Amino acid sequence: MSGFRFLLSIDWVMNKTTEGRRTGIRWKFTSVLEDLNFAEDIALLSSRYVDMEDKTSRLVDEAAREGLKINAKSKVMRINARNDQRIKVNDKQVDDVEEFLYLGALLHKEGGATKDIQQRLSKARQTFYRLRKIWDSSEISRKTKV
């Protein structure tokens, strides 16, 4: 299967999974956000357990019809949830997590961007430190460093 077909399949699967449903999270007063997807990275969104369970089941079924499988590394993050029942994918319980990385951004169940910003600053410091010999070198011109 070519990359183009794969991306088309993901889009098709997501459209079929959420078609005719309003089970996501309120985005604006009159609109609902059902999912986030970029290439093969998908985040399903829902404010109720039963809706998430149904949406997950529909995703697995629609993906199977297109010859795709849901990756075993799938995770669930609950925010202000009273229900602690586990979501299953292909009869396997999906791990609950406090945070996860989505497209390079660290999402945490407490919300806000503090942890993401701290993580990005830490990575920048590490990279800057690794380049210290270059910054300190008198053999490399300032123009090249910039």
NORJO-V317034 format. One record per backbone hydrogen bond with DSSP energy under -0.5 kcal/mol. CO is the residue of the C=O (numbers start at 1). NH is the residue of the N-H. E is the energy in kcal/mol with one decimal. If there is no record, write none. Layout:
# NORJO-V317034
co=CO nh=NH e=E
co=CO nh=NH e=E
This chain:
# NORJO-V317034
co=2 nh=6 e=-2.2
co=3 nh=7 e=-2.4
co=4 nh=8 e=-2.2
co=5 nh=9 e=-2.5
co=6 nh=10 e=-2.3
co=7 nh=11 e=-2.2
co=8 nh=12 e=-2.5
co=9 nh=13 e=-3.2
co=10 nh=14 e=-2.6
co=11 nh=15 e=-2.3
co=12 nh=16 e=-2.5
co=13 nh=17 e=-2.3
co=14 nh=18 e=-1.9
co=15 nh=19 e=-1.1
co=18 nh=21 e=-2.0
co=23 nh=47 e=-0.6
co=24 nh=47 e=-0.7
co=25 nh=33 e=-3.2
co=31 nh=27 e=-2.5
co=31 nh=28 e=-1.3
co=32 nh=34 e=-0.7
co=33 nh=25 e=-2.3
co=34 nh=45 e=-2.5
co=36 nh=43 e=-3.3
co=38 nh=41 e=-2.5
co=40 nh=42 e=-0.6
co=41 nh=38 e=-2.4
co=43 nh=36 e=-2.5
co=48 nh=52 e=-2.1
co=49 nh=53 e=-3.0
co=50 nh=54 e=-2.2
co=51 nh=55 e=-2.8
co=52 nh=56 e=-2.7
co=53 nh=57 e=-2.2
co=54 nh=58 e=-2.7
co=55 nh=59 e=-2.4
co=56 nh=60 e=-2.4
co=57 nh=61 e=-2.3
co=58 nh=62 e=-3.0
co=59 nh=63 e=-2.7
co=60 nh=64 e=-2.2
co=61 nh=65 e=-1.8
co=62 nh=66 e=-1.0
co=63 nh=66 e=-0.7
co=63 nh=68 e=-3.1
co=64 nh=67 e=-1.4
co=71 nh=74 e=-1.3
co=74 nh=95 e=-0.7
co=76 nh=97 e=-2.8
co=87 nh=94 e=-3.1
co=89 nh=92 e=-1.4
co=92 nh=89 e=-2.6
co=95 nh=76 e=-2.6
co=98 nh=109 e=-2.7
co=100 nh=102 e=-0.5
co=100 nh=107 e=-3.1
co=102 nh=105 e=-1.9
co=105 nh=102 e=-2.8
co=105 nh=107 e=-0.7
co=107 nh=100 e=-2.2
co=108 nh=111 e=-2.2
co=113 nh=117 e=-2.9
co=114 nh=118 e=-2.6
co=115 nh=119 e=-2.5
co=116 nh=120 e=-2.4
co=117 nh=121 e=-2.6
co=118 nh=122 e=-2.3
co=119 nh=123 e=-2.2
co=120 nh=124 e=-2.2
co=121 nh=125 e=-2.6
co=122 nh=126 e=-2.3
co=123 nh=127 e=-2.3
co=124 nh=128 e=-2.8
co=125 nh=129 e=-2.8
co=126 nh=130 e=-2.2
co=127 nh=131 e=-1.4
co=129 nh=132 e=-1.5
co=131 nh=134 e=-0.8
co=131 nh=135 e=-2.2
co=132 nh=136 e=-2.7
co=133 nh=137 e=-0.9
co=134 nh=137 e=-0.5
co=141 nh=145 e=-2.1
co=142 nh=146 e=-2.5
